[in-house]
Amino acid sequence: MAATTTYTSDSRTRLLDAALKVIRAKGYSATRVEDICEAAGLSKGSFFHHFTSKQHFAVEAAAHWSSVTGSLFAAAPYHDHADPLDRVLGYLDFRRAILCREVPEFTCLVGTMVQETYDTCPAIREACERSISGHAAEVAKDLELAKRLHAPDATWMAESLALYTQAVLQGAFILAKARNGSRVAEDCLDHLRRYVEMLFHHPHPRSDS
Amino acid sequence: MAATTTYTSDSRTRLLDAALKVIRAKGYSATRVEDICEAAGLSKGSFFHHFTSKQHFAVEAAAHWSSVTGSLFAAAPYHDHADPLDRVLGYLDFRRAILCREVPEFTCLVGTMVQETYDTCPAIREACERSISGHAAEVAKDLELAKRLHAPDATWMAESLALYTQAVLQGAFILAKARNGSRVAEDCLDHLRRYVEMLFHHPHPRSDS
């Protein structure tokens, strides 16, 4: 390391932010360390100051993804609803609303990484699993409260339904990639919302309609 | 090409069959031509006799996937039901039943390839889109017949619902990869089945239960 070189936490964040952009567009395996450095405007020296390997970087990128998306969802307006079912439906409407971008901008970093590496890199698989299940657990909290209030005798489990919402989102992203546009993903979110409404015997108009 | 070397259609099929095994386990980008040749027990000469590039191979592998899975579904017993709704529910039960394997054996070649290459390789994206939409169109035929018979006034479209079934499957595969087991995917198929039953106001027990 040259005496004049400084490595700041800001450079670490810039590298992790670059992962969101580059890996979501190119996939994990096709992304080279050089691609991340170029997107971040930083050197390989900086990369290897912060991360021991591309794999270590991917594990940290999954945690960074959880942090960035966690902040996005925590600040979203659907939390303001008093009724937990309105919060659940508001969450689904929010997920649908943020599809109005280019495909690489709305798809999921950890869904992409686990698709490629689940069998070859357990550390990345586990980091992606933590990210997906951690977000599902947040969704499950409101689903559990909504179930107690509106469907206490239902046989489905809130945790299972929360994981299902994430499966629908992940699959919707794949169809959006195949069709090169968000329309099919929006349709999938409409089916998911109808399912949740029917589980609660509770048709609600979308908050943006 | 050496005078003694022969390249048969059988070697082409062996290479394409190897794609199903290797790419589903390692992902598309991480798979090298050498990995395909090794799994098929064939030389790179044979590979490049049949395919001009790895990308050309991937496009042909997507078509091969449609052919192999098309035969599997065409031969499945759910087609024997007289009522199209029973065929739809039988299809979902069949999809759930074939999850009882190791993760790399039940996940989707074209879902994996399009996840990685949608933005960097239009030819592969389009080949994967043809495969997914082609299969969805088969599912849509029975859904359309079932809708005419059992839910003629419903506002949902058979084609959209068929695509939704494929999104749920693709997302269920991602969660199964993250969790390293099929259980979560089975749960997703149960949610999907319940949704279809509710759309038809028609609870049906699973054919294997």
Interface residues (C-beta under 8 A of the other chain):
Chain A: A25 K26 G27 Y28 S29 A30 V103 P104 V110 G111 T112 V114 Q115 E116 T117 Y118 D119 T120 R125 C128 E129 I132 S133 W156 S160 L161 L163 Y164 Q166 A167 V168 L169 Q170 G171 A172 I174 L175 K177 A178 R179 N180 V184 A185 D187 C188 H191 R194 Y195 M198 L199
Chain B: A25 K26 G27 Y28 S29 A30 V103 P104 V110 G111 T112 V114 Q115 E116 T117 Y118 D119 T120 R125 C128 E129 I132 S133 W156 S160 L161 L163 Y164 Q166 A167 V168 L169 Q170 G171 A172 I174 L175 K177 A178 R179 N180 V184 A185 D187 C188 H191 R194 Y195 M198 L199
